[in-house]
């Protein structure tokens, strides 16, 4: 499983207080009407578990649970600091 996260996203997510062993969990979230058919990417601090896909990006650990791989495969996540907006490309929903 592969996805890309820009350094601007990592910079923003470094502000999340993580406890020892925690990482940033990315997950599929149904959010009503969006440009991605109602789905968006959820983000929470959590402990990775067995079977999770773990990726380190610029020293910050992200992970995806097996049930969420289908939507986050090949995802590209970016953050525009000037506009204070996320850009998320989810090819699985194309």
PDB file of N, CA, C and O in Angstrom:
ATOM      1  N   UNK A   1       0.844  -1.177   0.000  1.00  0.00           N
ATOM      2  CA  UNK A   1       0.000   0.000   0.000  1.00  0.00           C
ATOM      3  C   UNK A   1       0.886   1.236   0.000  1.00  0.00           C
ATOM      4  O   UNK A   1       1.871   1.305   0.735  1.00  0.00           O
ATOM      5  N   UNK A   2       0.533   2.207  -0.824  1.00  0.00           N
ATOM      6  CA  UNK A   2       1.321   3.432  -0.915  1.00  0.00           C
ATOM      7  C   UNK A   2       0.414   4.653  -0.876  1.00  0.00           C
ATOM      8  O   UNK A   2      -0.696   4.635  -1.406  1.00  0.00           O
ATOM      9  N   UNK A   3       0.899   5.705  -0.246  1.00  0.00           N
ATOM     10  CA  UNK A   3       0.236   7.002  -0.280  1.00  0.00           C
ATOM     11  C   UNK A   3       1.300   8.058  -0.070  1.00  0.00           C
ATOM     12  O   UNK A   3       2.389   7.757   0.420  1.00  0.00           O
ATOM     13  N   UNK A   4       0.993   9.304  -0.438  1.00  0.00           N
ATOM     14  CA  UNK A   4       1.980  10.370  -0.234  1.00  0.00           C
ATOM     15  C   UNK A   4       1.376  11.490   0.600  1.00  0.00           C
ATOM     16  O   UNK A   4       0.208  11.855   0.466  1.00  0.00           O
ATOM     17  N   UNK A   5       2.230  12.010   1.462  1.00  0.00           N
ATOM     18  CA  UNK A   5       1.860  13.107   2.357  1.00  0.00           C
ATOM     19  C   UNK A   5       2.966  14.144   2.262  1.00  0.00           C
ATOM     20  O   UNK A   5       4.141  13.819   2.431  1.00  0.00           O
ATOM     21  N   UNK A   6       2.597  15.392   1.993  1.00  0.00           N
ATOM     22  CA  UNK A   6       3.606  16.441   1.833  1.00  0.00           C
ATOM     23  C   UNK A   6       4.160  16.898   3.181  1.00  0.00           C
ATOM     24  O   UNK A   6       3.573  16.654   4.234  1.00  0.00           O
ATOM     25  N   UNK A   7       5.308  17.566   3.111  1.00  0.00           N
ATOM     26  CA  UNK A   7       5.932  18.094   4.326  1.00  0.00           C
ATOM     27  C   UNK A   7       5.056  19.132   5.019  1.00  0.00           C
ATOM     28  O   UNK A   7       5.126  19.278   6.240  1.00  0.00           O
ATOM     29  N   UNK A   8       4.226  19.861   4.257  1.00  0.00           N
ATOM     30  CA  UNK A   8       3.343  20.853   4.886  1.00  0.00           C
ATOM     31  C   UNK A   8       2.295  20.166   5.766  1.00  0.00           C
ATOM     32  O   UNK A   8       1.899  20.715   6.794  1.00  0.00           O
ATOM     33  N   UNK A   9       1.843  18.974   5.372  1.00  0.00           N
ATOM     34  CA  UNK A   9       0.913  18.193   6.198  1.00  0.00           C
ATOM     35  C   UNK A   9       1.624  17.710   7.458  1.00  0.00           C
ATOM     36  O   UNK A   9       1.085  17.810   8.560  1.00  0.00           O
ATOM     37  N   UNK A  10       2.828  17.192   7.291  1.00  0.00           N
ATOM     38  CA  UNK A  10       3.604  16.705   8.430  1.00  0.00           C
ATOM     39  C   UNK A  10       3.837  17.832   9.428  1.00  0.00           C
ATOM     40  O   UNK A  10       3.697  17.637  10.636  1.00  0.00           O
ATOM     41  N   UNK A  11       4.190  19.007   8.926  1.00  0.00           N
ATOM     42  CA  UNK A  11       4.424  20.160   9.803  1.00  0.00           C
ATOM     43  C   UNK A  11       3.184  20.473  10.649  1.00  0.00           C
ATOM     44  O   UNK A  11       3.295  20.732  11.847  1.00  0.00           O
ATOM     45  N   UNK A  12       2.020  20.447  10.027  1.00  0.00           N
ATOM     46  CA  UNK A  12       0.770  20.721  10.745  1.00  0.00           C
ATOM     47  C   UNK A  12       0.464  19.618  11.763  1.00  0.00           C
ATOM     48  O   UNK A  12       0.092  19.904  12.901  1.00  0.00           O
ATOM     49  N   UNK A  13       0.623  18.358  11.348  1.00  0.00           N
ATOM     50  CA  UNK A  13       0.278  17.244  12.240  1.00  0.00           C
ATOM     51  C   UNK A  13       1.272  17.056  13.383  1.00  0.00           C
ATOM     52  O   UNK A  13       0.956  16.370  14.355  1.00  0.00           O
ATOM     53  N   UNK A  14       2.453  17.641  13.293  1.00  0.00           N
ATOM     54  CA  UNK A  14       3.403  17.573  14.418  1.00  0.00           C
ATOM     55  C   UNK A  14       2.837  18.279  15.652  1.00  0.00           C
ATOM     56  O   UNK A  14       3.294  18.030  16.767  1.00  0.00           O
ATOM     57  N   UNK A  15       1.856  19.147  15.465  1.00  0.00           N
ATOM     58  CA  UNK A  15       1.248  19.872  16.580  1.00  0.00           C
ATOM     59  C   UNK A  15       0.304  18.994  17.400  1.00  0.00           C
ATOM     60  O   UNK A  15      -0.107  19.390  18.491  1.00  0.00           O
ATOM     61  N   UNK A  16      -0.047  17.808  16.894  1.00  0.00           N
ATOM     62  CA  UNK A  16      -0.911  16.883  17.630  1.00  0.00           C
ATOM     63  C   UNK A  16      -0.089  16.241  18.739  1.00  0.00           C
ATOM     64  O   UNK A  16       0.983  15.692  18.487  1.00  0.00           O
ATOM     65  N   UNK A  17      -0.595  16.312  19.962  1.00  0.00           N
ATOM     66  CA  UNK A  17       0.095  15.687  21.083  1.00  0.00           C
ATOM     67  C   UNK A  17      -0.093  14.185  21.024  1.00  0.00           C
ATOM     68  O   UNK A  17      -1.212  13.681  21.120  1.00  0.00           O
ATOM     69  N   UNK A  18       1.022  13.470  20.863  1.00  0.00           N
ATOM     70  CA  UNK A  18       0.986  12.016  20.816  1.00  0.00           C
ATOM     71  C   UNK A  18       1.579  11.449  22.094  1.00  0.00           C
ATOM     72  O   UNK A  18       2.599  11.931  22.586  1.00  0.00           O
ATOM     73  N   UNK A  19       0.931  10.419  22.627  1.00  0.00           N
ATOM     74  CA  UNK A  19       1.482   9.704  23.766  1.00  0.00           C
ATOM     75  C   UNK A  19       2.527   8.712  23.261  1.00  0.00           C
ATOM     76  O   UNK A  19       2.602   8.442  22.063  1.00  0.00           O
ATOM     77  N   UNK A  20       3.311   8.186  24.151  1.00  0.00           N
ATOM     78  CA  UNK A  20       4.341   7.207  23.807  1.00  0.00           C
ATOM     79  C   UNK A  20       3.747   6.064  22.985  1.00  0.00           C
ATOM     80  O   UNK A  20       2.768   5.444  23.399  1.00  0.00           O
ATOM     81  N   UNK A  21       4.329   5.791  21.840  1.00  0.00           N
ATOM     82  CA  UNK A  21       3.885   4.693  20.987  1.00  0.00           C
ATOM     83  C   UNK A  21       2.755   5.039  20.031  1.00  0.00           C
ATOM     84  O   UNK A  21       2.437   4.247  19.144  1.00  0.00           O
ATOM     85  N   UNK A  22       2.139   6.209  20.195  1.00  0.00           N
ATOM     86  CA  UNK A  22       1.040   6.599  19.309  1.00  0.00           C
ATOM     87  C   UNK A  22       1.569   7.111  17.975  1.00  0.00           C
ATOM     88  O   UNK A  22       2.712   7.555  17.856  1.00  0.00           O
ATOM     89  N   UNK A  23       0.705   7.034  16.993  1.00  0.00           N
ATOM     90  CA  UNK A  23       0.998   7.530  15.656  1.00  0.00           C
ATOM     91  C   UNK A  23      -0.261   8.220  15.137  1.00  0.00           C
ATOM     92  O   UNK A  23      -1.260   8.310  15.851  1.00  0.00           O
ATOM     93  N   UNK A  24      -0.215   8.703  13.902  1.00  0.00           N
ATOM     94  CA  UNK A  24      -1.374   9.346  13.286  1.00  0.00           C
ATOM     95  C   UNK A  24      -2.114   8.294  12.461  1.00  0.00           C
ATOM     96  O   UNK A  24      -1.577   7.764  11.488  1.00  0.00           O
ATOM     97  N   UNK A  25      -3.336   8.001  12.855  1.00  0.00           N
ATOM     98  CA  UNK A  25      -4.151   7.042  12.107  1.00  0.00           C
ATOM     99  C   UNK A  25      -4.948   7.791  11.033  1.00  0.00           C
ATOM    100  O   UNK A  25      -5.607   8.792  11.314  1.00  0.00           O
ATOM    101  N   UNK A  26      -4.873   7.289   9.812  1.00  0.00           N
ATOM    102  CA  UNK A  26      -5.669   7.803   8.692  1.00  0.00           C
ATOM    103  C   UNK A  26      -6.765   6.789   8.404  1.00  0.00           C
ATOM    104  O   UNK A  26      -6.501   5.588   8.348  1.00  0.00           O
ATOM    105  N   UNK A  27      -7.999   7.263   8.221  1.00  0.00           N
ATOM    106  CA  UNK A  27      -9.099   6.326   7.998  1.00  0.00           C
ATOM    107  C   UNK A  27     -10.158   6.927   7.089  1.00  0.00           C
ATOM    108  O   UNK A  27     -10.271   8.144   6.945  1.00  0.00           O
ATOM    109  N   UNK A  28     -10.931   6.034   6.480  1.00  0.00           N
ATOM    110  CA  UNK A  28     -12.043   6.454   5.622  1.00  0.00           C
ATOM    111  C   UNK A  28     -13.171   6.951   6.508  1.00  0.00           C
ATOM    112  O   UNK A  28     -13.517   6.325   7.510  1.00  0.00           O
ATOM    113  N   UNK A  29     -13.731   8.075   6.127  1.00  0.00           N
ATOM    114  CA  UNK A  29     -14.807   8.675   6.915  1.00  0.00           C
ATOM    115  C   UNK A  29     -15.904   9.134   5.971  1.00  0.00           C
ATOM    116  O   UNK A  29     -15.636   9.825   4.988  1.00  0.00           O
ATOM    117  N   UNK A  30     -17.129   8.755   6.265  1.00  0.00           N
ATOM    118  CA  UNK A  30     -18.244   9.211   5.448  1.00  0.00           C
ATOM    119  C   UNK A  30     -18.685  10.558   5.985  1.00  0.00           C
ATOM    120  O   UNK A  30     -19.014  10.692   7.164  1.00  0.00           O
ATOM    121  N   UNK A  31     -18.691  11.562   5.107  1.00  0.00           N
ATOM    122  CA  UNK A  31     -18.955  12.930   5.554  1.00  0.00           C
ATOM    123  C   UNK A  31     -20.070  13.602   4.767  1.00  0.00           C
ATOM    124  O   UNK A  31     -20.081  14.826   4.634  1.00  0.00           O
ATOM    125  N   UNK A  32     -20.997  12.827   4.250  1.00  0.00           N
ATOM    126  CA  UNK A  32     -22.072  13.441   3.470  1.00  0.00           C
ATOM    127  C   UNK A  32     -21.587  13.837   2.093  1.00  0.00           C
ATOM    128  O   UNK A  32     -20.715  13.174   1.531  1.00  0.00           O
ATOM    129  N   UNK A  33     -22.122  14.877   1.553  1.00  0.00           N
ATOM    130  CA  UNK A  33     -21.796  15.316   0.202  1.00  0.00           C
ATOM    131  C   UNK A  33     -20.450  16.029   0.164  1.00  0.00           C
ATOM    132  O   UNK A  33     -20.301  17.112   0.730  1.00  0.00           O
ATOM    133  N   UNK A  34     -19.475  15.424  -0.499  1.00  0.00           N
ATOM    134  CA  UNK A  34     -18.169  16.046  -0.723  1.00  0.00           C
ATOM    135  C   UNK A  34     -17.766  15.789  -2.162  1.00  0.00           C
ATOM    136  O   UNK A  34     -18.469  15.108  -2.908  1.00  0.00           O
ATOM    137  N   UNK A  35     -16.643  16.336  -2.533  1.00  0.00           N
ATOM    138  CA  UNK A  35     -16.152  16.119  -3.899  1.00  0.00           C
ATOM    139  C   UNK A  35     -15.705  14.682  -4.123  1.00  0.00           C
ATOM    140  O   UNK A  35     -15.434  14.293  -5.259  1.00  0.00           O
ATOM    141  N   UNK A  36     -15.624  13.891  -3.063  1.00  0.00           N
ATOM    142  CA  UNK A  36     -15.207  12.495  -3.169  1.00  0.00           C
ATOM    143  C   UNK A  36     -16.372  11.542  -2.899  1.00  0.00           C
ATOM    144  O   UNK A  36     -16.172  10.468  -2.331  1.00  0.00           O
ATOM    145  N   UNK A  37     -17.571  11.920  -3.294  1.00  0.00           N
ATOM    146  CA  UNK A  37     -18.718  11.033  -3.154  1.00  0.00           C
ATOM    147  C   UNK A  37     -19.160  10.812  -1.718  1.00  0.00           C
ATOM    148  O   UNK A  37     -19.764   9.785  -1.409  1.00  0.00           O
ATOM    149  N   UNK A  38     -18.870  11.749  -0.846  1.00  0.00           N
ATOM    150  CA  UNK A  38     -19.283  11.627   0.543  1.00  0.00           C
ATOM    151  C   UNK A  38     -18.180  11.156   1.473  1.00  0.00           C
ATOM    152  O   UNK A  38     -18.358  11.174   2.690  1.00  0.00           O
ATOM    153  N   UNK A  39     -17.043  10.735   0.932  1.00  0.00           N
ATOM    154  CA  UNK A  39     -15.952  10.251   1.765  1.00  0.00           C
ATOM    155  C   UNK A  39     -14.891  11.321   1.952  1.00  0.00           C
ATOM    156  O   UNK A  39     -14.659  12.151   1.073  1.00  0.00           O
ATOM    157  N   UNK A  40     -14.260  11.285   3.099  1.00  0.00           N
ATOM    158  CA  UNK A  40     -13.110  12.130   3.375  1.00  0.00           C
ATOM    159  C   UNK A  40     -12.121  11.304   4.190  1.00  0.00           C
ATOM    160  O   UNK A  40     -12.379  10.141   4.504  1.00  0.00           O
ATOM    161  N   UNK A  41     -11.003  11.907   4.525  1.00  0.00           N
ATOM    162  CA  UNK A  41      -9.980  11.215   5.302  1.00  0.00           C
ATOM    163  C   UNK A  41     -10.051  11.709   6.736  1.00  0.00           C
ATOM    164  O   UNK A  41      -9.940  12.907   6.997  1.00  0.00           O
ATOM    165  N   UNK A  42     -10.236  10.778   7.664  1.00  0.00           N
ATOM    166  CA  UNK A  42     -10.219  11.096   9.078  1.00  0.00           C
ATOM    167  C   UNK A  42      -8.807  10.951   9.625  1.00  0.00           C
ATOM    168  O   UNK A  42      -8.008  10.172   9.105  1.00  0.00           O
ATOM    169  N   UNK A  43      -8.503  11.705  10.677  1.00  0.00           N
ATOM    170  CA  UNK A  43      -7.174  11.716  11.285  1.00  0.00           C
ATOM    171  C   UNK A  43      -7.339  11.737  12.800  1.00  0.00           C
ATOM    172  O   UNK A  43      -7.991  12.626  13.347  1.00  0.00           O
ATOM    173  N   UNK A  44      -6.743  10.752  13.475  1.00  0.00           N
ATOM    174  CA  UNK A  44      -6.753  10.727  14.937  1.00  0.00           C
ATOM    175  C   UNK A  44      -5.447  10.117  15.449  1.00  0.00           C
ATOM    176  O   UNK A  44      -4.837   9.300  14.759  1.00  0.00           O
ATOM    177  N   UNK A  45      -5.015  10.503  16.648  1.00  0.00           N
ATOM    178  CA  UNK A  45      -3.873   9.808  17.249  1.00  0.00           C
ATOM    179  C   UNK A  45      -4.348   8.456  17.761  1.00  0.00           C
ATOM    180  O   UNK A  45      -5.422   8.353  18.354  1.00  0.00           O
ATOM    181  N   UNK A  46      -3.549   7.421  17.532  1.00  0.00           N
ATOM    182  CA  UNK A  46      -3.915   6.072  17.965  1.00  0.00           C
ATOM    183  C   UNK A  46      -2.680   5.177  17.973  1.00  0.00           C
ATOM    184  O   UNK A  46      -1.620   5.546  17.468  1.00  0.00           O
ATOM    185  N   UNK A  47      -2.839   4.010  18.551  1.00  0.00           N
ATOM    186  CA  UNK A  47      -1.755   3.029  18.602  1.00  0.00           C
ATOM    187  C   UNK A  47      -1.866   2.083  17.411  1.00  0.00           C
ATOM    188  O   UNK A  47      -2.909   1.459  17.219  1.00  0.00           O
ATOM    189  N   UNK A  48      -0.808   1.965  16.606  1.00  0.00           N
ATOM    190  CA  UNK A  48      -0.846   1.001  15.512  1.00  0.00           C
ATOM    191  C   UNK A  48      -0.935  -0.421  16.069  1.00  0.00           C
ATOM    192  O   UNK A  48      -0.439  -0.712  17.158  1.00  0.00           O
ATOM    193  N   UNK A  49      -1.573  -1.288  15.303  1.00  0.00           N
ATOM    194  CA  UNK A  49      -1.717  -2.673  15.715  1.00  0.00           C
ATOM    195  C   UNK A  49      -1.217  -3.633  14.650  1.00  0.00           C
ATOM    196  O   UNK A  49      -0.752  -3.225  13.585  1.00  0.00           O
ATOM    197  N   UNK A  50      -1.324  -4.902  14.959  1.00  0.00           N
ATOM    198  CA  UNK A  50      -0.892  -5.932  14.025  1.00  0.00           C
ATOM    199  C   UNK A  50      -1.720  -5.861  12.744  1.00  0.00           C
ATOM    200  O   UNK A  50      -2.946  -5.756  12.795  1.00  0.00           O
ATOM    201  N   UNK A  51      -1.055  -5.917  11.612  1.00  0.00           N
ATOM    202  CA  UNK A  51      -1.731  -5.866  10.324  1.00  0.00           C
ATOM    203  C   UNK A  51      -1.912  -4.475   9.760  1.00  0.00           C
ATOM    204  O   UNK A  51      -2.300  -4.328   8.601  1.00  0.00           O
ATOM    205  N   UNK A  52      -1.637  -3.440  10.556  1.00  0.00           N
ATOM    206  CA  UNK A  52      -1.754  -2.068  10.067  1.00  0.00           C
ATOM    207  C   UNK A  52      -0.598  -1.751   9.117  1.00  0.00           C
ATOM    208  O   UNK A  52       0.519  -2.237   9.295  1.00  0.00           O
ATOM    209  N   UNK A  53      -0.881  -0.939   8.120  1.00  0.00           N
ATOM    210  CA  UNK A  53       0.148  -0.449   7.208  1.00  0.00           C
ATOM    211  C   UNK A  53       0.766   0.794   7.840  1.00  0.00           C
ATOM    212  O   UNK A  53       0.082   1.796   8.047  1.00  0.00           O
ATOM    213  N   UNK A  54       2.048   0.727   8.142  1.00  0.00           N
ATOM    214  CA  UNK A  54       2.730   1.817   8.835  1.00  0.00           C
ATOM    215  C   UNK A  54       3.705   2.483   7.879  1.00  0.00           C
ATOM    216  O   UNK A  54       4.483   1.812   7.200  1.00  0.00           O
ATOM    217  N   UNK A  55       3.656   3.824   7.830  1.00  0.00           N
ATOM    218  CA  UNK A  55       4.534   4.612   6.979  1.00  0.00           C
ATOM    219  C   UNK A  55       5.111   5.763   7.785  1.00  0.00           C
ATOM    220  O   UNK A  55       4.388   6.458   8.500  1.00  0.00           O
ATOM    221  N   UNK A  56       6.415   5.958   7.666  1.00  0.00           N
ATOM    222  CA  UNK A  56       7.041   7.112   8.299  1.00  0.00           C
ATOM    223  C   UNK A  56       7.288   8.166   7.227  1.00  0.00           C
ATOM    224  O   UNK A  56       7.856   7.877   6.174  1.00  0.00           O
ATOM    225  N   UNK A  57       6.858   9.383   7.508  1.00  0.00           N
ATOM    226  CA  UNK A  57       7.024  10.496   6.578  1.00  0.00           C
ATOM    227  C   UNK A  57       7.700  11.639   7.339  1.00  0.00           C
ATOM    228  O   UNK A  57       7.116  12.214   8.258  1.00  0.00           O
ATOM    229  N   UNK A  58       8.914  11.954   6.954  1.00  0.00           N
ATOM    230  CA  UNK A  58       9.672  13.051   7.579  1.00  0.00           C
ATOM    231  C   UNK A  58       9.689  12.939   9.104  1.00  0.00           C
ATOM    232  O   UNK A  58       9.538  13.937   9.808  1.00  0.00           O
ATOM    233  N   UNK A  59       9.873  11.724   9.604  1.00  0.00           N
ATOM    234  CA  UNK A  59       9.991  11.503  11.035  1.00  0.00           C
ATOM    235  C   UNK A  59       8.687  11.364  11.798  1.00  0.00           C
ATOM    236  O   UNK A  59       8.711  11.188  13.016  1.00  0.00           O
ATOM    237  N   UNK A  60       7.548  11.439  11.119  1.00  0.00           N
ATOM    238  CA  UNK A  60       6.244  11.278  11.765  1.00  0.00           C
ATOM    239  C   UNK A  60       5.616   9.986  11.252  1.00  0.00           C
ATOM    240  O   UNK A  60       5.630   9.720  10.050  1.00  0.00           O
ATOM    241  N   UNK A  61       5.071   9.193  12.150  1.00  0.00           N
ATOM    242  CA  UNK A  61       4.514   7.895  11.782  1.00  0.00           C
ATOM    243  C   UNK A  61       3.019   7.994  11.534  1.00  0.00           C
ATOM    244  O   UNK A  61       2.271   8.513  12.362  1.00  0.00           O
ATOM    245  N   UNK A  62       2.592   7.486  10.375  1.00  0.00           N
ATOM    246  CA  UNK A  62       1.192   7.400   9.973  1.00  0.00           C
ATOM    247  C   UNK A  62       0.857   5.926   9.808  1.00  0.00           C
ATOM    248  O   UNK A  62       1.726   5.120   9.479  1.00  0.00           O
ATOM    249  N   UNK A  63      -0.418   5.572  10.038  1.00  0.00           N
ATOM    250  CA  UNK A  63      -0.803   4.195   9.762  1.00  0.00           C
ATOM    251  C   UNK A  63      -2.245   4.113   9.288  1.00  0.00           C
ATOM    252  O   UNK A  63      -3.066   4.997   9.532  1.00  0.00           O
ATOM    253  N   UNK A  64      -2.516   3.008   8.596  1.00  0.00           N
ATOM    254  CA  UNK A  64      -3.833   2.736   8.029  1.00  0.00           C
ATOM    255  C   UNK A  64      -4.219   1.311   8.416  1.00  0.00           C
ATOM    256  O   UNK A  64      -3.426   0.385   8.245  1.00  0.00           O
ATOM    257  N   UNK A  65      -5.418   1.134   8.929  1.00  0.00           N
ATOM    258  CA  UNK A  65      -5.923  -0.198   9.260  1.00  0.00           C
ATOM    259  C   UNK A  65      -6.361  -0.908   7.980  1.00  0.00           C
ATOM    260  O   UNK A  65      -6.740  -0.251   7.010  1.00  0.00           O
ATOM    261  N   UNK A  66      -6.313  -2.241   7.967  1.00  0.00           N
ATOM    262  CA  UNK A  66      -6.663  -2.986   6.752  1.00  0.00           C
ATOM    263  C   UNK A  66      -8.025  -2.626   6.161  1.00  0.00           C
ATOM    264  O   UNK A  66      -8.171  -2.605   4.939  1.00  0.00           O
ATOM    265  N   UNK A  67      -9.017  -2.344   6.994  1.00  0.00           N
ATOM    266  CA  UNK A  67     -10.358  -2.017   6.486  1.00  0.00           C
ATOM    267  C   UNK A  67     -10.410  -0.688   5.730  1.00  0.00           C
ATOM    268  O   UNK A  67     -11.365  -0.437   4.996  1.00  0.00           O
ATOM    269  N   UNK A  68      -9.407   0.155   5.897  1.00  0.00           N
ATOM    270  CA  UNK A  68      -9.394   1.466   5.248  1.00  0.00           C
ATOM    271  C   UNK A  68      -8.442   1.542   4.051  1.00  0.00           C
ATOM    272  O   UNK A  68      -8.379   2.570   3.376  1.00  0.00           O
ATOM    273  N   UNK A  69      -7.710   0.472   3.788  1.00  0.00           N
ATOM    274  CA  UNK A  69      -6.745   0.489   2.692  1.00  0.00           C
ATOM    275  C   UNK A  69      -7.405   0.769   1.349  1.00  0.00           C
ATOM    276  O   UNK A  69      -6.817   1.449   0.508  1.00  0.00           O
ATOM    277  N   UNK A  70      -8.599   0.266   1.134  1.00  0.00           N
ATOM    278  CA  UNK A  70      -9.263   0.389  -0.167  1.00  0.00           C
ATOM    279  C   UNK A  70      -9.402   1.840  -0.624  1.00  0.00           C
ATOM    280  O   UNK A  70      -9.281   2.129  -1.814  1.00  0.00           O
ATOM    281  N   UNK A  71      -9.650   2.734   0.297  1.00  0.00           N
ATOM    282  CA  UNK A  71      -9.874   4.132  -0.090  1.00  0.00           C
ATOM    283  C   UNK A  71      -8.588   4.965  -0.061  1.00  0.00           C
ATOM    284  O   UNK A  71      -8.480   5.953  -0.787  1.00  0.00           O
ATOM    285  N   UNK A  72      -7.625   4.582   0.758  1.00  0.00           N
ATOM    286  CA  UNK A  72      -6.432   5.396   0.927  1.00  0.00           C
ATOM    287  C   UNK A  72      -5.269   4.961   0.034  1.00  0.00           C
ATOM    288  O   UNK A  72      -4.225   5.613   0.028  1.00  0.00           O
ATOM    289  N   UNK A  73      -5.432   3.874  -0.719  1.00  0.00           N
ATOM    290  CA  UNK A  73      -4.395   3.417  -1.648  1.00  0.00           C
ATOM    291  C   UNK A  73      -4.109   4.522  -2.668  1.00  0.00           C
ATOM    292  O   UNK A  73      -5.021   5.027  -3.321  1.00  0.00           O
ATOM    293  N   UNK A  74      -2.844   4.884  -2.794  1.00  0.00           N
ATOM    294  CA  UNK A  74      -2.371   5.909  -3.735  1.00  0.00           C
ATOM    295  C   UNK A  74      -2.874   7.328  -3.406  1.00  0.00           C
ATOM    296  O   UNK A  74      -2.800   8.216  -4.255  1.00  0.00           O
ATOM    297  N   UNK A  75      -3.377   7.544  -2.196  1.00  0.00           N
ATOM    298  CA  UNK A  75      -3.841   8.863  -1.779  1.00  0.00           C
ATOM    299  C   UNK A  75      -2.683   9.863  -1.814  1.00  0.00           C
ATOM    300  O   UNK A  75      -1.535   9.519  -1.532  1.00  0.00           O
ATOM    301  N   UNK A  76      -3.013  11.106  -2.167  1.00  0.00           N
ATOM    302  CA  UNK A  76      -2.068  12.208  -2.092  1.00  0.00           C
ATOM    303  C   UNK A  76      -2.691  13.283  -1.217  1.00  0.00           C
ATOM    304  O   UNK A  76      -3.754  13.813  -1.540  1.00  0.00           O
ATOM    305  N   UNK A  77      -2.031  13.605  -0.107  1.00  0.00           N
ATOM    306  CA  UNK A  77      -2.549  14.583   0.842  1.00  0.00           C
ATOM    307  C   UNK A  77      -1.592  15.769   0.923  1.00  0.00           C
ATOM    308  O   UNK A  77      -0.391  15.599   1.136  1.00  0.00           O
ATOM    309  N   UNK A  78      -2.139  16.968   0.752  1.00  0.00           N
ATOM    310  CA  UNK A  78      -1.352  18.194   0.793  1.00  0.00           C
ATOM    311  C   UNK A  78      -2.105  19.225   1.635  1.00  0.00           C
ATOM    312  O   UNK A  78      -3.318  19.126   1.818  1.00  0.00           O
ATOM    313  N   UNK A  79      -1.375  20.207   2.139  1.00  0.00           N
ATOM    314  CA  UNK A  79      -1.963  21.280   2.936  1.00  0.00           C
ATOM    315  C   UNK A  79      -1.393  22.610   2.465  1.00  0.00           C
ATOM    316  O   UNK A  79      -0.175  22.772   2.379  1.00  0.00           O
ATOM    317  N   UNK A  80      -2.258  23.550   2.163  1.00  0.00           N
ATOM    318  CA  UNK A  80      -1.855  24.887   1.752  1.00  0.00           C
ATOM    319  C   UNK A  80      -1.952  25.796   2.977  1.00  0.00           C
ATOM    320  O   UNK A  80      -3.046  26.143   3.422  1.00  0.00           O
ATOM    321  N   UNK A  81      -0.797  26.174   3.510  1.00  0.00           N
ATOM    322  CA  UNK A  81      -0.761  27.003   4.719  1.00  0.00           C
ATOM    323  C   UNK A  81      -1.356  28.385   4.483  1.00  0.00           C
ATOM    324  O   UNK A  81      -1.993  28.942   5.377  1.00  0.00           O
ATOM    325  N   UNK A  82      -1.160  28.938   3.306  1.00  0.00           N
ATOM    326  CA  UNK A  82      -1.662  30.273   2.992  1.00  0.00           C
ATOM    327  C   UNK A  82      -3.183  30.310   3.005  1.00  0.00           C
ATOM    328  O   UNK A  82      -3.782  31.235   3.555  1.00  0.00           O
ATOM    329  N   UNK A  83      -3.805  29.308   2.402  1.00  0.00           N
ATOM    330  CA  UNK A  83      -5.264  29.240   2.312  1.00  0.00           C
ATOM    331  C   UNK A  83      -5.888  28.469   3.482  1.00  0.00           C
ATOM    332  O   UNK A  83      -7.106  28.490   3.661  1.00  0.00           O
ATOM    333  N   UNK A  84      -5.048  27.784   4.282  1.00  0.00           N
ATOM    334  CA  UNK A  84      -5.512  26.946   5.396  1.00  0.00           C
ATOM    335  C   UNK A  84      -6.528  25.909   4.908  1.00  0.00           C
ATOM    336  O   UNK A  84      -7.636  25.798   5.434  1.00  0.00           O
ATOM    337  N   UNK A  85      -6.109  25.146   3.874  1.00  0.00           N
ATOM    338  CA  UNK A  85      -7.004  24.148   3.297  1.00  0.00           C
ATOM    339  C   UNK A  85      -6.206  22.896   2.902  1.00  0.00           C
ATOM    340  O   UNK A  85      -5.066  22.975   2.444  1.00  0.00           O
ATOM    341  N   UNK A  86      -6.848  21.752   3.098  1.00  0.00           N
ATOM    342  CA  UNK A  86      -6.261  20.481   2.680  1.00  0.00           C
ATOM    343  C   UNK A  86      -6.686  20.155   1.256  1.00  0.00           C
ATOM    344  O   UNK A  86      -7.795  20.480   0.831  1.00  0.00           O
ATOM    345  N   UNK A  87      -5.790  19.510   0.534  1.00  0.00           N
ATOM    346  CA  UNK A  87      -6.113  18.961  -0.782  1.00  0.00           C
ATOM    347  C   UNK A  87      -5.848  17.471  -0.701  1.00  0.00           C
ATOM    348  O   UNK A  87      -4.758  17.037  -0.328  1.00  0.00           O
ATOM    349  N   UNK A  88      -6.854  16.699  -1.054  1.00  0.00           N
ATOM    350  CA  UNK A  88      -6.748  15.251  -0.959  1.00  0.00           C
ATOM    351  C   UNK A  88      -7.200  14.616  -2.272  1.00  0.00           C
ATOM    352  O   UNK A  88      -8.333  14.802  -2.716  1.00  0.00           O
ATOM    353  N   UNK A  89      -6.283  13.861  -2.880  1.00  0.00           N
ATOM    354  CA  UNK A  89      -6.598  13.114  -4.091  1.00  0.00           C
ATOM    355  C   UNK A  89      -6.783  11.663  -3.690  1.00  0.00           C
ATOM    356  O   UNK A  89      -5.860  11.035  -3.171  1.00  0.00           O
ATOM    357  N   UNK A  90      -7.972  11.128  -3.927  1.00  0.00           N
ATOM    358  CA  UNK A  90      -8.295   9.729  -3.609  1.00  0.00           C
ATOM    359  C   UNK A  90      -8.604   8.970  -4.899  1.00  0.00           C
ATOM    360  O   UNK A  90      -9.768   8.873  -5.290  1.00  0.00           O
ATOM    361  N   UNK A  91      -7.571   8.427  -5.574  1.00  0.00           N
ATOM    362  CA  UNK A  91      -7.793   7.731  -6.832  1.00  0.00           C
ATOM    363  C   UNK A  91      -8.777   6.570  -6.727  1.00  0.00           C
ATOM    364  O   UNK A  91      -9.420   6.227  -7.719  1.00  0.00           O
ATOM    365  N   UNK A  92      -8.910   5.965  -5.565  1.00  0.00           N
ATOM    366  CA  UNK A  92      -9.847   4.846  -5.393  1.00  0.00           C
ATOM    367  C   UNK A  92     -11.296   5.271  -5.660  1.00  0.00           C
ATOM    368  O   UNK A  92     -12.142   4.428  -5.956  1.00  0.00           O
ATOM    369  N   UNK A  93     -11.581   6.559  -5.560  1.00  0.00           N
ATOM    370  CA  UNK A  93     -12.943   7.052  -5.771  1.00  0.00           C
ATOM    371  C   UNK A  93     -13.135   7.676  -7.139  1.00  0.00           C
ATOM    372  O   UNK A  93     -14.197   8.221  -7.439  1.00  0.00           O
ATOM    373  N   UNK A  94     -12.105   7.596  -7.965  1.00  0.00           N
ATOM    374  CA  UNK A  94     -12.197   8.199  -9.310  1.00  0.00           C
ATOM    375  C   UNK A  94     -13.101   7.384 -10.224  1.00  0.00           C
ATOM    376  O   UNK A  94     -13.291   7.744 -11.386  1.00  0.00           O
TER     377      UNK A  94
END
